[in-house]
Amino acid sequence: MGTADIVPGVSGGTVALIAGIYDRLVGAIAALHPSPLRHLLRPHDPIERASFVDAWREMDLTFLLVLGSGMISAVIVLSQVIPIALEEHRALTGAFFLGLIAASVVIIARPVPWTRLRAALAVGAAVLVVGVASVTGSAADPSVVLVFVGGAIAISAMVLPGLSGALLLLVLGQYEYLLEQLDAFLEALAGLATGDSPSAVVEPAVVVAAFCSGAVIGLLTVGRLVNRALERDRATTIAVLVGLMAGGLYPPGRMAVNSASGSASQTGMAIGLAVVGAIAVTAFDLATDDLEYV
């Protein structure tokens, strides 16, 4: 799921669905609540300790911690690779992302029972995303507050099969910035072992902490709202999701066009990588199309 969510166009929620843990994940997220922490105020009391253990099990925190550890590990590893691809092969990377997202849009839109209202909502969502991406794409590095909001929004991808957290961050103009800050944070931590100044850790640590804090708040708020929307009108919610994803084609498309050299060889490679991305997502969908989960 961590690997999927750091690549725009691939959904961690879809991976959870395929792995058979989607319902358990959504249920655990919906059960999250900070109130059991009050039991820790009296650790000497056996009743309070027992109440905390019961709350831990009810929220399925062991499952969430193990899953979260795996996701964080994948994000850390890929955060060292993707920035290199964006720096050295920006146009080709944008084309690959474009193929991933385009195929995801088609796959998610296919089973929706479309009506005029749902189509209008999808178009409106797409226009909104393009508008936001147009503004954020030319903006300076986001503030800590915006990073916090980005974390809260991106985490909603965990409960929305088809929508990638990385795609949301790309639309918000925070994707590359957050990868850079995470890389700087990890490098600064490694530098502490060799005697570097702790001050180098502070700036990227603030950004990482703001994003993680937003993600936690998002799990307790945005995640629940999305879950309710799916329960009330799944088809319309998915239609809006399709619009958001379709609008999400704009940032990688802009990246590919603006960074292209215009040579025939690069154009051919870009088209080829876009096709590879689309085929990868389509093959992934076909291979898992007949799987059923409870």
N, C-alpha and C positions, 0 to 999 in steps of 0.2 A: 504493500500500500504506500509506503514511503517513496519507493521508486516511481510509482505511478503519479503520485501527487506532486513530485518535483518536476515532472515533464508536462508542459502544457498540452492539453488534448487528451490525456489519459486520466481516468478517474480512479482514485483510491477506493471510492464507494463501489465501483464496479468490481474491483478486485476482491473486496470484502464479500460481495454477492456471489462471486464465482467460488471463493474459498468456503462458502457456506457459513460465514460468521456475520453476515449483514444484519439479520434480525437481532442477534445477540448484541452486536455493537450499538445499534439504534436503541435497544432497550436499556443498555448500560448507560448510554449518554443521557437518555431521558430520566434515569434514576439518580443521576448525579445531583448532589446537594451538599452545601457546606455545613449544614446544621450538625451532622454527627461529630464535627470537630470539637463540639462542646464537651463531649465525653472524655476528651484527652486532658481537660482541665483538672480532672481528679483521677489520675492513673492509679492511685492507691486503692480506689474503691472497686471491688470485684464486679459490682453491678454495672458501673460505668464502663469498665473494660469489656464486659460481656456485651453491653449495648453497642459499643464501638465495633466489636467484631461482627455483630449481626448486621450493622449498617454497612460495613466493608463488603460483606458477602452479598447483601441486597443490591449494592451498586456495582457488584462484579469488578471491583477495583484491581484484583490480581490479573484478570483478563486484560483490562485496559492498560495496566502498567507493562505487561509483557508485550502486548501489541504495540504500545507506544515506544517501547525500547527498540523494537525491530524497525519501526518507521524512522525513528531518529537516527539509527545507525545507517540506514539507506540514504537518508538526506545528507548526512555528513560525508559519506563516500562520494555521492554524485555531485555534491557542491564543489568538489575539487575538479570535476571533469567538465561540467557544463559551462562554467565561465571561460575555460580554455577554448571550447568550441565556439562560443559567442564572440570571443576576441579574434580568433584566427580564421574562422569560417562563418562569419555572421550571416551572410546571405544564404548559405547552404543550410545552416541551422534553422533560420527562419522558415525556409521552404519545407524542411522536415516537420517542424511544428505545424505548419499550415496543412500538410497532408494528414497528420494525426487528428487535428481538430475537424477538418472537413469530413473525414470518414466518421468521426464520432457524431457529428451533427446528423448525418444521413441515418446512422444506425438508431440513434435515440428518437428521431422524428418518425421513423417508419411505422411503429405500432400505434402512434397517437391517433385517436379518432378525431380528425380535424374538423372544426367548424369555423365559421367566419369570425366568431369572437376569439377563438383560440389562435387563429392565424393572425388576427389584428394584434393580439397581445404579444405574440412571438415577434412580429415586425417591430412593435413598439419597444420591446426589450432589446432587440438588435440595434435599433437606432440609439437607444440610451447608452448601450455599451460602446458603440462607435464614438458617440459624443464624449463620454467619460475618457475613453482611450485617447482621443484627440487632444484633450486638455492635459491629461496626466503625462502623455508622451513627451511633451515639451516643457514640463515643469521641472523645477530643481529637485534635489534629493528630498524625499518626504520628511516631514517632522516626526518626532517620536509619537505624537498623538495620532498622526495618519498611519504610522506603522502599527500602532495598537489597533486601530480600526481595521487595517488590512488583515491582521491576524484573526480578528473576530469574524470577518467575512470569509476568509480563505478556509477556515475550519469547517464551514458549512458544507464544503465539498465532501466531507466524510459521510454525510447522510444523504447525499444526492448522487446516485449512480449516474455516471455520464459527465458530470461537471468536475473539472480539475481545479484543485486549489491553486496550482501554478498558473493556470489560465486566468483566474480571477486576479492574481497578483500582477500578471502581465498587463491586464486591462487597466489596473490601478496604477501602473507605472512603477511598481515596487519590486518586480521580479529580479531584475539584474542587481539593483541596489541591495536587496536582502542577501542575495548570493555573495556579493562582495563583502558585506558586513559579517556574514557567517564565516567566510574564509579568513577575514582579518581577525576575527575572534579566536578561531582555532589556531591560527599562526601565533597570536599573542599568548595564548595559553601554553603552546609548545615552547615559546620563547622564555617563559618563566622558569622552565626547567634548566635553561642554560644561563640564567642570571640576568635576563633582560628586565627592564623596569616594569613594575606592575601597572604604571600609568597607561601603557599601550593597550591594556585590556579594557580599560574603562569605557571608552567611546563605543566600540563595537558591542561590548557587553550590555550597554544601555539599550541599544537597538534590538538585540536578540531578546533581552528581557521584556521589552515592550511588546514585541511580536508574540512571545509565548504567553504573556499576560492577557493579551487580546484574544488569543486562541482559547485560553481557559474560560474567559468570560463568554466567548462565542459558543463554547460547548454548552454552557448553562442557559444561554438565551437564544441565539440564532439557530442553533441546532434543534432546539425544541420547537421553535416557530416553523422551521422547514418541515419537521416531522408532522406537525399538525396540518400544514398545508397539503402534504401528500395524503394524509388520511382523509381530509375533507373532500378534495377534488384532485385526484392524482393526475388525470389526463390534462387538466388545465395547468397544473403546476409543471408538468413535464413540457407542455407547449411553451410556457414562459422560459423554461430551462433551455429548450432548443433555440429560442431567440437569443438568449444570453450567449450561448455557444457560437451561434452564427455571427453575432457581432464580434465575438472573440477572434474571428478570422482576420480582423483588421490589423491588430498589433503585429503578428508575425508576418502578415503580408507586407505591411509597411517596412518591417525590418528587412525582408528579403529584397524588396524593390530598391530601397534607399542604399543598401549596402552592395548591390550588384555592380559588377564591373561592366556589364553589358556584353561581354565576350560570349561567343556561341558555345564554347566549351562549358563555361560556368552556368549558362542558362540551361544547357542540357543536363548538367549535373543537378541543378536545383529542381528541375522538373522530375528527374529520376528519383531524387530523395523524397520529394513530395508524394510521388507514387508509392515509394517504399513505405513511407509512414502510413498512407491510407491502406495499403495492403496488410500491413502489420496489425492495424486495429481491426480491419475486416476479418482477417484470419482468426484473430483472438475471439471475435464475436461468434464466428461460425463454429469454432472448436468448442464453444461453451453454450451453444444455442439450445441444446437439448437437456441441459442440466436443470434439475428442479431442487428447490430448497424449502425447508420448513422452518 
